[in-house]
């Protein structure tokens, strides 16, 4: 954590949307795990690019194309620095986290030189706590290549058992896809240890970092992972942009996911050869403005201090859990130590959708449903939960507003 203190009032002023009201009440936005709000710096960077310096990237030789290409590639360098990739060439821009997962699952299962990296009978390990975007692409690979999916359970608090993980490996285990941080429980997995075990068994490992990259420092070289996925809209950036980190030594050997401009080396009527990574996996016009916005969002986080943001969020998390624990009609899921400011809960006698609807009328926005994690819901013994997720711009008053709204909810529904 950082000793730097955030000026929360000044920080909140950088988010235009926080000045609006919801049903005549101050907006209390507690749904950042779904999508974070955007600071003025991101909005202005994208607007400026559209107004003054927009053109397609890489293919033009005129001023605007050169300026936009520089901005786009600078965003790639910013992402590489943010997660400490060895080189910017290990950063592939996608349309989102979901696109990145699909890219890897397709490429690992696609045939090149008569073989694929994952073949019939090979095994892939997933955790029961995964988001659907890190489950469904592997099911698609299971259907295409007849691979075997193996599932790692978690404790009631959401903790991964390393011995149970190790026991899942056989000589047919080729891949592991697992969240760095649960989008429901906010629990962080021991990424470095999981990577070590996977590599000991000759398997590649991918981390879903769509939450993990938001709430603390990520160092992919220290973790040692082969792939790491992030998505822009949870990192105070725009939607329509995601990031796949992939070790270049691996990505240059994988077949492309999509065909089109930029990903080629030479095209003839008889044959086609492919560009090297990252361009091999960025077919067509990429998300130019979105990449520029993401780069600015990551710069914004670094300027505020990733450690300072994490410390502020930890303080909010503790306050929220302390206050929620006093409500005997509320059950919290995932109380592992050092969890992120993502709190899933249910209210006695009330469906989570009704909880969300009533809280909304008090100005408090929370998520309700299965959170694209139905296997985890089944593991927890519920069909849905409500989820309050905090970000850099939230305050202790937001916690108090949540608690007051829950009292009202229970009075009406409990």
Secondary structure, 3 states (H helix, E strand, C coil): CCCCCCCHHHHHCCCHHHHCEECCEECEECECCCCCCCCHHHHHHHHHHHHHCCCCCCCCCCHHHHHHHHHHHHHHHHHHHHHCCCCHHHEEEECCHHHHHHHHHHHHHCCECCECCCCCCCEEEEECCCCHHHCHHHHHHHHHHCCEEEEECECCCCCECHHHHHHCCCCCEEEEEEECECCCCCCECCHHHHHHHHHHCCCEEEEECCCCCCCCCCCHHHHCCCEEEEEHHHCCCCCCCEEEEECHHHHCCCCCCCCCCCCEEEECCCCEEECCCCHHHCCCCCCHHHHHHHHHHHHHHHHHCHHHHHHHHHHHHHHHHHHHHCCCCEEEECCCCCCCCEEEEEECCECHHHHHHHHHHCCEECEEECCCCHHHHHHHCCCCEEEEECCCCCCHHHHHHHHHHHHHHHHHHC
